[in-house]
Amino acid sequence: MAFWQDIQKDIEAHGGKGGFFCCLGYILFNPSIRMLFSYRLQRLLSGEDIVSRLLQKALWMGSCRKSSCHINPKAVIEAGVKFPHPTGIVIGHGAVIEAGAIIYQNVTIGKKYHEDSASQIAPYIKSGAIIYANAVVVGGIVMSENSVIPAQSFIDKDI
């Protein structure tokens, strides 16, 4: 099942090894993995029935309360993305983050709202990209491989 394979890749990206007890320990005690586990579980529950939607919303609210991270289940976060300090992170609907990217605390990744609905496209973050603390990345930009966004930056153009 892709769900567990993604969780294992997330754990490996954060320095963990395989095995049931290692995975369980990371899910229970590592805030980054706990956040990613919740996100992946929400994506798994993305059905149309009311029970799935209620469970998904409850998981989202619990994750928001626990880590202050607002990650939309309709964002795409590939397995292996690192979150060294998962606090205050906002990832909006439609954002795509490839494996190997690193996102630090208080980063916002999302759409840039204007009256023109065509400009409501979320960013695409490629592998190896690093976004440091308090950065804002908005609009339909493409962040190239291994690019770096410094702390406290506002980015709305391709880099």
C-alpha positions as CSV (number, residue, x, y, z in Angstrom):
1,M,0.0,0.0,0.0
2,A,1.4,3.4,-1.0
3,F,0.4,5.0,2.3
4,W,2.8,2.9,4.4
5,Q,5.6,3.2,1.8
6,D,5.2,7.0,1.9
7,I,5.4,7.0,5.7
8,Q,8.6,4.8,5.6
9,K,10.2,7.2,3.1
10,D,9.3,10.1,5.3
11,I,10.9,8.4,8.3
12,E,14.0,7.6,6.3
13,A,14.2,11.2,5.2
14,H,14.2,12.3,8.8
15,G,17.0,9.8,9.7
16,G,15.0,6.8,10.8
17,K,15.3,3.2,9.7
18,G,12.7,0.6,8.8
19,G,11.0,-1.8,11.2
20,F,7.7,-1.7,13.0
21,F,8.8,-0.3,16.3
22,C,11.0,2.3,14.7
23,C,8.1,3.5,12.6
24,L,5.7,3.4,15.5
25,G,8.2,5.4,17.6
26,Y,8.6,8.1,14.9
27,I,4.8,8.4,14.4
28,L,4.2,8.8,18.1
29,F,7.2,10.9,19.2
30,N,8.6,12.8,16.1
31,P,6.5,16.0,15.4
32,S,7.5,16.1,11.7
33,I,6.5,12.5,11.1
34,R,3.3,12.9,13.2
35,M,2.3,15.9,11.0
36,L,3.1,14.0,7.8
37,F,1.2,10.9,9.1
38,S,-1.8,13.0,9.8
39,Y,-1.6,14.6,6.3
40,R,-1.3,11.3,4.5
41,L,-4.1,9.8,6.5
42,Q,-6.3,12.8,5.6
43,R,-5.5,12.2,1.9
44,L,-6.4,8.6,2.3
45,L,-9.8,9.6,3.7
46,S,-10.5,12.0,0.9
47,G,-13.7,10.2,-0.2
48,E,-17.0,11.8,-1.0
49,D,-19.0,10.1,1.8
50,I,-19.9,12.1,4.9
51,V,-18.1,9.8,7.3
52,S,-14.7,10.2,5.4
53,R,-15.1,13.9,5.2
54,L,-15.9,14.2,8.9
55,L,-12.9,12.0,9.9
56,Q,-10.7,14.0,7.6
57,K,-11.9,17.3,9.1
58,A,-11.4,16.0,12.7
59,L,-7.8,14.9,11.8
60,W,-7.1,18.2,10.2
61,M,-8.4,20.1,13.2
62,G,-6.4,17.9,15.6
63,S,-3.2,18.4,13.6
64,C,-3.7,22.2,13.5
65,R,-4.2,22.3,17.2
66,K,-1.2,20.1,18.0
67,S,1.4,21.7,15.6
68,S,-0.2,25.0,14.5
69,C,0.4,23.7,10.9
70,H,-2.4,24.2,8.4
71,I,-1.8,21.7,5.6
72,N,-4.6,21.3,3.1
73,P,-5.2,17.7,2.2
74,K,-5.5,18.7,-1.4
75,A,-1.8,19.9,-1.5
76,V,0.6,17.3,-2.8
77,I,3.5,16.5,-0.6
78,E,5.7,13.7,-2.0
79,A,7.2,11.2,0.4
80,G,10.6,12.3,1.7
81,V,10.0,16.0,2.3
82,K,11.7,17.2,5.5
83,F,10.2,19.5,8.1
84,P,12.9,20.2,10.6
85,H,10.7,22.4,12.9
86,P,7.1,21.7,12.0
87,T,5.4,24.7,13.6
88,G,3.2,27.4,12.0
89,I,3.6,26.0,8.5
90,V,0.8,26.7,6.0
91,I,0.5,24.7,2.8
92,G,-2.5,25.6,0.6
93,H,-4.7,23.7,-1.8
94,G,-2.9,22.8,-5.0
95,A,0.7,23.3,-3.8
96,V,3.1,20.6,-4.9
97,I,6.3,19.8,-3.0
98,E,8.6,17.2,-4.4
99,A,10.6,14.6,-2.4
100,G,13.9,16.0,-0.9
101,A,12.6,19.5,-0.3
102,I,13.1,21.0,3.2
103,I,10.6,23.4,4.7
104,Y,11.4,25.2,8.0
105,Q,9.0,26.8,10.6
106,N,6.5,29.5,9.9
107,V,6.6,29.1,6.1
108,T,3.5,29.9,4.0
109,I,3.1,28.2,0.6
110,G,-0.1,29.0,-1.3
111,K,-2.1,30.8,-3.9
112,K,-1.8,34.5,-4.6
113,Y,-5.3,35.8,-4.6
114,H,-6.3,38.4,-7.1
115,E,-9.7,39.1,-8.8
116,D,-8.5,37.2,-11.9
117,S,-9.1,33.5,-11.1
118,A,-6.5,32.4,-13.6
119,S,-3.8,33.7,-11.2
120,Q,-5.0,31.5,-8.4
121,I,-2.3,28.8,-8.9
122,A,-0.3,27.4,-6.1
123,P,3.5,27.0,-6.1
124,Y,5.5,24.0,-7.3
125,I,8.5,23.3,-5.1
126,K,11.1,20.9,-6.8
127,S,13.4,18.4,-5.2
128,G,16.2,19.7,-3.0
129,A,14.7,23.1,-2.6
130,I,15.1,24.7,0.9
131,I,12.7,27.3,2.3
132,Y,14.0,28.8,5.5
133,A,11.9,30.2,8.4
134,N,9.2,32.8,8.0
135,A,9.3,32.8,4.2
136,V,6.2,33.3,2.1
137,V,5.9,31.6,-1.3
138,V,2.8,32.4,-3.3
139,G,1.4,32.2,-6.8
140,G,2.0,29.9,-9.7
141,I,5.7,29.9,-9.3
142,V,8.2,27.1,-9.9
143,M,11.0,26.8,-7.4
144,S,13.8,25.0,-9.3
145,E,15.8,22.1,-7.9
146,N,18.2,22.8,-5.1
147,S,17.2,26.5,-4.9
148,V,17.2,28.3,-1.6
149,I,14.8,30.8,-0.2
150,P,16.3,32.8,2.7
151,A,14.5,33.5,5.9
152,Q,11.9,36.2,6.0
153,S,11.5,36.4,2.2
154,F,8.4,37.0,0.1
155,I,8.6,35.1,-3.2
156,D,6.0,35.5,-6.0
157,K,8.2,34.9,-9.1
158,D,10.0,31.8,-10.4
159,I,13.5,31.1,-8.9
